[in-house]
């Protein structure tokens, strides 16, 4: 079992739009993020994320998540997040719970509820951070999915 895994990511987001009868707008953001998973025992996975956005407004995101496997099919999780908008001195927080089910190998469906949250289209990534109920789907791809393990 691999206890630690980490990923660093850079995203350049660019959006240009011209509303009907309006002026053209341009949104651009650079997002740097790091993601770490720690699995001390098979039943528990702890995840952390640290991200920074450089755009018209600068922001930092810090998130922690814990997932406990109840059995081979069911799990429960909790997450906490904070989004700090630098320069404005504003902080927003998120807290949520979820229940997940592994439908097939590497395919997970979850339903959850964020008791409070925030919205930032550049910083949310694949996570639902706004207040309220949500459903998410996840599929894990690796070298075994396409039968390529050990082949050059």
Residue, then its C-alpha position, 0 to 999 in steps of 0.5 A: x500500500x502506498x501511504x503517501x501520494x502528491x500532485x502539483x498542478x498549474x492551470x492557466x484559465x482564460x475566458x473571453x466573452x462578448x455579451x449581446x450588445x455589450x462590451x467584450x470581457x476578458x478573464x484570466x487566472x493563473x492557479x498553482x496548487x498542491x495536493x497530498x493524500x496520506x493513507x496511514x491504514x487501509x480504512x482512512x485517507x486524509x487529503x490536503x490541498x493548498x492553492x494560490x490564484x493570481x488574477x485581478x484578485x489574488x486568493x489562497x485556498x487551504x482544504x483538508x478532507x478525511x474519508x473512512x471506508x466502512x467496508x469495500x463499498x461504502x465510505x463517509x467523509x468530512x471536509x473543511x476549507x478556507x478561501x482567503x482573498x488577499x488584498x481584501x482581507x476577506x476569508x470564507x469557510x466551508x464545512x461538509x459531510x458526504x457518503x460515498x459508494x464504490x459502484x465498480x472498481x475505480x468508480x465512486x458516487x457520493x452525495x454530500x452536504x456543505x453546511x456553509x461554503x463559498x464559490x470561486x470558479x477558478x479555485x474549486x477544481x473538481x470539488x463542490x465548495x458552495x453551500x448546499x447538497x451535491x452529488x459527485x462522480x469519480x473515476x480513477x484512471x491508472x496504468x491498469x485500466x488499459x492493460x498497459x502495466x509493465x509494457x514499454 
